[in-house]
Amino acid sequence: IPALAALLPMWNTVRITVREAFSDYGLGNSGVKQSIKQTKNSRVLPRPVRISIRNAFRRKTRLALTLSTLILGGAIFVAVMNLFGTFDKTMQDVEKYFLADINISFNRAYRYDKVAALAESVPGVKSVEGWMSMGGEIVSADETTANELAFIAPPAESTLIEPILTEGRWLMPGDENAVVVGNHLLSVRPDLKVGDWVTMRIQNQESEWQIVGIYNIPGNVIPPLVYANYEYLSRLVNAPGDVYSLRIITDERDEATVAAIGSALQTLFDDEKIQVSDMQLAAEWRVAQTSQTDVLVYFMLVMAILTAIVGGLGLMGTMSINTLERTREIGVMRAIGASNWDIQMIVLVEGLFIGLLSWGASILFSVPITSALTYGVGVAIFKSPLAFTFGMQGIMIWLAITLGLAALASALPARRASRLTVRDTLAYE
């Protein structure tokens, strides 16, 4: 790689004629003809700023190589921050279907009045809802095949679910044989739509249901979930008043208090010989879901920061070479009265300008990278693409990092340039 990187500079060097070598002062072509007269608009920026911008574009190839690393690091950083925001939005969307502080599942059906009374007797429990869940199948129109699914039946007036509807409506009190299907069922039965009547098989008994709505939930859900009113489903399976799970809201929402209430509930149910198959706290659920994604995000952030550091070192090298090439130019400015501060500001502004160029370009390049990450990571972890999210947080954080790197990379070259005397510049060859 070092040999390949040296090929182009070597080729350009051997092509220089003797006359060009003797007349070269180490300054790149600014790309702007000196004969062009300055207009009033060109004087909007102070002269030192115009000099800094002009200097940045003198060596275009060097500038492009310096920008490439900074742009790559910035694009990855912004894309990873967007991915982090996408994960957070995905978790928030999933949590809308599990709003309870404590979810308790039983090994078999229990009378709601009994288990609810026990749960409400525990200090700190604010409210309790009983839900029913059971397996079923949706039968194809020709009755030759059936797809497995799971019925989830909350109370008609439940406050512990806020579904994300894409079509139709949610369940209403008094709904009978009404069902809301989700995006996962549509992936295997794309022919389904709102208003369709479908045949469901529950406990080996077939019944007709009408699709009244379609919801969307991120992630991979197997088997697909369909929602029906608890009151109707419990009567259909001859189990009115029976529940398979409890959704509990606590007075205090902090993790320690909820965990203590959960332990008290577990102990109480064990004493009453009520078989609990699973108890999940909302905080524990979120930690379990985010643990696998956080590792990926932090790894990619480290990679982006390391790339940015390499880019910062490259910018420092570029600024040092640029300053060395302009030794005689600095001497001329010294001779006409430029102060140490003036020299330093020209170099610093040039570095900051290059940093801002890389920042703007990194935003553009982060768009396709974000799109690729949300699709690839979504399919790998959640078995379905994630929603594209593009936020300002990553952009503004990267702006601060870019300006900091540019300032640090330009500080040493700026200091060296300001310490050059007129005698040093005249002696420079």
Sequence and secondary structure as in RCSB ss.txt:
>XXXX:A:sequence
IPALAALLPMWNTVRITVREAFSDYGLGNSGVKQSIKQTKNSRVLPRPVRISIRNAFRRKTRLALTLSTLILGGA
IFVAVMNLFGTFDKTMQDVEKYFLADINISFNRAYRYDKVAALAESVPGVKSVEGWMSMGGEIVSADETTANELA
FIAPPAESTLIEPILTEGRWLMPGDENAVVVGNHLLSVRPDLKVGDWVTMRIQNQESEWQIVGIYNIPGNVIPPL
VYANYEYLSRLVNAPGDVYSLRIITDERDEATVAAIGSALQTLFDDEKIQVSDMQLAAEWRVAQTSQTDVLVYFM
LVMAILTAIVGGLGLMGTMSINTLERTREIGVMRAIGASNWDIQMIVLVEGLFIGLLSWGASILFSVPITSALTY
GVGVAIFKSPLAFTFGMQGIMIWLAITLGLAALASALPARRASRLTVRDTLAYE
>XXXX:A:secstr
 HHHHHHHHHHHHHT  HHHHHH  S    SS TTS   TGGGSS HHHHHHHHHHTTSHHHHHHHHHHHHHHHH
HHHHHHHHHHHHHHHHHHHHTT   SEEEEEEEEEEHHHHHHHHHTSTTEEEEEEEEEEEEEEE TTSS EEEEE
EEE  TT SS    EEEE    TT  SEEEEEHHHHHH TT  TT EEEEEETTEEEEEEEEEEE   S  SS E
EEE HHHHHHHTT TTEEEEEEEEES  SHHHHHHHHHHHHHHHHHTT  EEEEEEHHHHHHHHHHHHHHHHHHH
HHHHHHHHHHHHHHHHHHHHHHHHHTHHHHHHHHHTT  HHHHHHHHHHHHHHHHHHHHHHHHHHHHHHHHHHHH
HHIIIIISS       HHHHHHHHHHHHHHHHHHHHHHHHHHHT  HHHHHH  
